[in-house]
């Protein structure tokens, strides 16, 4: 399997574990020093993120679509960017859609073992960029 597909598969497996609240699997995919930079700017460690996941009571069903993968490969670091679209199904038939752009930095731990060390995501809040100050 080529490296682009390997890294895409790691991301896909991570989100499957995330959606299932499988913090054991998330910990196997990541390393203890993995940092998650959230769309609101808050930085959490892997252990903090797992505590947040485990402590979340209202974990609603969701459908997730990952697309537009772009990979920059290097040694020992590689970067993966992609679009993450999530549709949450809340009580009373309420649906909430969230869209993000994500950038993951991977470190090569061994010849065939890549681990995300920094995960950053931003909400997609508009379709066109502007430098106008409002």
TARA-V366472 format. One record per pair of residues at least 24 apart in sequence whose ideal C-beta (glycine too) atoms are under 10 Angstrom apart, sorted by the first residue. I is the first residue (numbers start at 0). J is the second residue. D is the distance in Angstrom with one decimal. If there is no record, write none. Layout:
[[I/J/D] [I/J/D]]
This chain:
[[0/111/9.4] [1/70/9.4] [1/72/9.2] [2/70/7.1] [2/72/5.1] [2/73/9.9] [2/77/6.8] [2/79/9.9] [2/105/9.3] [2/107/9.4] [2/111/9.7] [2/113/7.9] [3/68/7.3] [3/69/8.9] [3/70/4.4] [3/71/9.7] [3/72/7.1] [3/77/8.9] [3/79/8.3] [4/68/9.2] [4/70/9.0] [5/70/9.4] [5/72/9.9] [5/77/9.4] [5/105/9.4] [5/111/8.0] [5/112/9.8] [5/113/6.6] [6/68/8.2] [6/70/5.8] [6/72/8.1] [6/77/6.2] [6/78/9.0] [6/79/4.9] [6/81/9.8] [6/103/7.8] [6/105/5.9] [6/113/6.1] [6/115/8.8] [7/65/7.9] [7/68/5.1] [7/70/7.4] [7/79/7.0] [7/81/7.7] [9/79/8.4] [9/103/8.5] [9/105/7.5] [9/112/10.0] [9/113/6.3] [9/114/8.2] [9/115/7.0] [10/65/6.6] [10/68/7.8] [10/79/6.3] [10/81/6.7] [10/83/8.8] [10/101/8.0] [10/103/6.4] [10/105/9.4] [10/115/7.9] [10/118/9.2] [11/63/9.3] [11/65/6.2] [11/68/9.6] [11/81/9.7] [13/65/10.0] [13/103/8.8] [13/115/7.3] [13/118/8.5] [14/61/9.8] [14/63/5.7] [14/65/6.6] [14/83/7.5] [14/85/8.9] [14/101/9.8] [15/63/8.5] [16/52/9.7] [17/48/9.3] [17/52/7.3] [17/61/9.6] [17/63/8.7] [18/58/8.8] [18/60/8.6] [18/61/5.9] [18/62/8.9] [18/63/6.2] [18/85/8.6] [19/58/9.4] [20/49/9.6] [20/52/5.6] [20/53/7.2] [20/55/7.8] [20/58/5.8] [21/49/10.0] [21/52/8.9] [22/46/9.4] [22/48/8.3] [22/49/4.1] [22/50/8.5] [22/51/9.6] [22/52/5.5] [22/53/5.9] [23/49/8.8] [25/49/6.4] [25/52/7.5] [27/114/9.6] [28/113/9.8] [28/114/7.3] [28/115/7.1] [29/114/6.2] [29/115/5.6] [29/116/8.0] [29/118/8.3] [30/106/7.7] [30/108/7.6] [30/114/4.7] [30/115/7.9] [30/116/6.4] [32/106/9.2] [32/114/9.2] [32/116/6.3] [32/117/9.2] [33/103/9.6] [33/104/9.6] [33/106/9.5] [33/114/7.3] [33/115/5.7] [33/116/5.6] [33/117/7.1] [33/118/6.8] [34/104/9.4] [34/115/9.4] [34/116/7.3] [34/117/5.2] [34/118/7.2] [34/119/8.6] [35/103/9.9] [35/115/9.1] [35/117/8.2] [35/118/4.7] [35/119/7.9] [35/120/8.2] [36/102/9.1] [36/117/7.1] [36/118/6.9] [36/119/4.2] [36/120/7.4] [36/121/9.0] [37/99/9.9] [37/118/9.1] [37/119/8.5] [37/120/6.9] [37/121/9.3] [37/122/9.7] [38/97/8.8] [38/99/6.5] [38/100/9.5] [38/101/9.6] [38/119/9.0] [38/120/5.5] [38/121/5.4] [38/122/4.5] [38/123/9.5] [38/124/9.3] [39/121/9.8] [39/122/8.6] [40/121/9.7] [42/117/9.6] [42/119/9.4] [43/118/9.7] [45/115/9.4] [45/116/9.8] [45/118/9.4] [48/118/9.0] [57/87/9.9] [57/89/8.3] [57/90/8.8] [58/87/9.8] [59/87/4.9] [59/88/5.9] [59/89/5.3] [59/90/8.0] [59/93/9.3] [59/94/9.9] [59/95/8.4] [60/86/9.4] [60/87/7.5] [60/88/4.7] [60/89/8.9] [61/85/5.4] [61/86/6.3] [61/87/4.9] [61/88/6.7] [61/89/9.8] [61/95/9.1] [61/97/9.1] [62/86/4.7] [62/87/8.5] [62/88/7.7] [62/94/9.7] [62/96/9.7] [63/87/9.8] [63/97/9.8] [64/98/9.5] [65/101/8.6] [67/100/8.6] [68/101/10.0] [69/102/9.5] [70/103/9.7] [70/105/9.2] [71/102/9.9] [71/104/9.8] [72/105/9.1] [72/107/9.8] [72/113/9.9] [73/105/9.5] [73/107/9.1] [74/107/6.6] [75/105/8.9] [75/106/5.7] [75/107/4.3] [75/108/8.6] [75/113/9.2] [76/104/6.0] [76/105/6.7] [76/106/5.9] [76/107/7.6] [76/113/9.6] [76/116/8.1] [76/117/9.6] [77/103/8.9] [77/104/7.7] [77/105/4.7] [77/106/8.4] [77/107/7.5] [77/113/6.9] [77/115/10.0] [78/102/6.4] [78/103/7.1] [78/104/5.6] [78/105/7.4] [78/117/9.4] [79/103/4.7] [79/104/8.2] [79/105/6.7] [79/113/9.6] [79/115/8.4] [79/118/9.8] [80/119/9.7] [81/120/9.8] [82/123/7.8] [83/120/6.8] [83/123/9.3] [84/123/8.7] [97/122/7.0] [97/123/8.6] [98/122/7.1] [98/123/4.0] [98/124/8.7] [99/123/6.4]]
